[in-house]
Amino acid sequence: MYTLARKILFQLDPENSHDLSLDSLGAAERLGILPWFCPSVPRQEKEVMGLRFPNPIGLAAGLDKNGDYFNALGKLGFGFVEIGTVTPEPQPGNPLPRLFRLVEEEAIINRMGFNNKGVAYLAERVRKRRYQGVLGINIGKNKVTPEEDALKDYLKCMDVVYPLADYITVNISSPNTPGLRNLQFGEALKGLLEGIKEKQAQLAQQAGRYVPIAVKIAPDTEDDGIASIAESLLAKEIDAVIATNTTLDRSLVASSPFADEAGGLSGKPLMARSTQVVSVLAKTLSGRMPIIGVGGIQSGEDAVAKMAAGADLIQLYSGFIYRGPALIKEAAKAVALAHAK
Ligand SMILES: Cc1cc2nc3c(=O)[nH]c(=O)nc-3n(C[C@H](O)[C@H](O)[C@H](O)COP(=O)(O)O)c2cc1C
């Protein structure tokens, strides 16, 4: 079914086809016909960050930036759904075109630039939530906010989403917001994490509920650098790390006509590097902090490899675009089978 839909959708401009698919999904959910199209995904309960996940396969951030579609997406069998990245103020993102399909390479290049309707809009959507599963909310900074004021943007978002989220992801790894990735290193990282932990403690007291914080990192740092980021996250008692965001590396897609498009590359060519990052994290953290592995998972086998590298949970994005909801079931089954062995 999805193979047929994909044939049609892939004829359209990528951003139009993205909007059309999500609108259709939302409509199917409202009409109550979505279960007809949903694969049944095996249960494989797991506790991570103090939360119970029905299965370890999640939807990665960026597909539902404003919280418009998570009720429908949550019905497709995902064990958790992450929405955002959302910023304090609405912003248009980069000029079009900003999304490119590298079909032969099973990859995507995007330079969306955090196009979103702002945190207040997303919060309104989440307040009306029907989805009962685990919901992560991914937060970022506005493009116009100077790098040295980044913390203020994260804190503004936390104030709004804390009472609504099951976990919050601090995104410091998008390549499409100038300077954002600098927050991953040294004093900038320490200062940011301190501010975020302080805010978490304050909000936990106000809300009477502890909401875990995950930090999402990029793959384009040497292994030593990844290990030192892991040490910093551990020292500041961050609750989880998400690895990885998209890559700037084009070495595996050099022959694509889109290779020179600016932005982050995701999908199959990202699998090896992002899995290596998970391995480095697992070695450094040795079980002291959960790892959410994301990047290049296009099959059940990839899902198993990501878990074997040390991921506690995994997320899909590009693979979901290329393979549709069938990939959720395939990944969950493969992981369950590997676990049983
Ligand atoms: C079009 C597009 C938009 C994305 N937007 C975001 C985003 O807003 N925030 C974020 O943390 N990651 C974003 N990502 C990154 C994904 O969440 C994921 O980390 C990355 O694509 C690697 O996984 P994949 O290879 O399965 O796609 C985006 C990815 C794509 C392809």
The ligand as an SDF file (V2000), in Angstrom:
LIG
                    3D

 31 33  0  0  0  0  0  0  0  0999 V2000
   13.3880   17.0470    6.8400 C   0  0  0  0  0  0  0  0  0  0  0  0
   14.0300   16.8230    8.1790 C   0  0  0  0  0  0  0  0  0  0  0  0
   13.7820   17.7040    9.2200 C   0  0  0  0  0  0  0  0  0  0  0  0
   14.3780   17.5070   10.4670 C   0  0  0  0  0  0  0  0  0  0  0  0
   14.1050   18.3810   11.4740 N   0  0  0  0  0  0  0  0  0  0  0  0
   14.6370   18.1520   12.7090 C   0  0  0  0  0  0  0  0  0  0  0  0
   14.3040   19.0090   13.7830 C   0  0  0  0  0  0  0  0  0  0  0  0
   13.5300   19.9600   13.6570 O   0  0  0  0  0  0  0  0  0  0  0  0
   14.8710   18.7520   14.9980 N   0  0  0  0  0  0  0  0  0  0  0  0
   15.7310   17.6910   15.2010 C   0  0  0  0  0  0  0  0  0  0  0  0
   16.1940   17.4950   16.3180 O   0  0  0  0  0  0  0  0  0  0  0  0
   16.0370   16.8660   14.1850 N   0  0  0  0  0  0  0  0  0  0  0  0
   15.5170   17.0650   12.9610 C   0  0  0  0  0  0  0  0  0  0  0  0
   15.8150   16.2220   11.9430 N   0  0  0  0  0  0  0  0  0  0  0  0
   16.7840   15.1150   12.1820 C   0  0  0  0  0  0  0  0  0  0  0  0
   16.0990   13.7920   12.4930 C   0  0  0  0  0  0  0  0  0  0  0  0
   15.3480   13.8660   13.6770 O   0  0  0  0  0  0  0  0  0  0  0  0
   17.1530   12.6680   12.6280 C   0  0  0  0  0  0  0  0  0  0  0  0
   17.9750   12.9490   13.7360 O   0  0  0  0  0  0  0  0  0  0  0  0
   18.0270   12.5300   11.3990 C   0  0  0  0  0  0  0  0  0  0  0  0
   17.2640   12.7190   10.2230 O   0  0  0  0  0  0  0  0  0  0  0  0
   18.7260   11.1690   11.3230 C   0  0  0  0  0  0  0  0  0  0  0  0
   17.7940   10.1220   11.2740 O   0  0  0  0  0  0  0  0  0  0  0  0
   17.3410    9.4040    9.9000 P   0  0  0  0  0  0  0  0  0  0  0  0
   18.5800    9.0480    9.1640 O   0  0  0  0  0  0  0  0  0  0  0  0
   16.5120    8.2520   10.3280 O   0  0  0  0  0  0  0  0  0  0  0  0
   16.5470   10.4250    9.1500 O   0  0  0  0  0  0  0  0  0  0  0  0
   15.2510   16.4060   10.6690 C   0  0  0  0  0  0  0  0  0  0  0  0
   15.4910   15.5090    9.6210 C   0  0  0  0  0  0  0  0  0  0  0  0
   14.8870   15.7020    8.3830 C   0  0  0  0  0  0  0  0  0  0  0  0
   15.1660   14.7270    7.2750 C   0  0  0  0  0  0  0  0  0  0  0  0
  1  2  1  0
  2  3  1  0
  2 30  2  0
  3  4  2  0
  4  5  1  0
  4 28  1  0
  5  6  2  0
  6  7  1  0
  6 13  1  0
  7  8  2  0
  7  9  1  0
  9 10  1  0
 10 11  2  0
 10 12  1  0
 12 13  2  0
 13 14  1  0
 14 15  1  0
 14 28  1  0
 15 16  1  0
 16 17  1  0
 16 18  1  0
 18 19  1  0
 18 20  1  0
 20 21  1  0
 20 22  1  0
 22 23  1  0
 23 24  1  0
 24 25  2  0
 24 26  1  0
 24 27  1  0
 28 29  2  0
 29 30  1  0
 30 31  1  0
M  END
$$$$
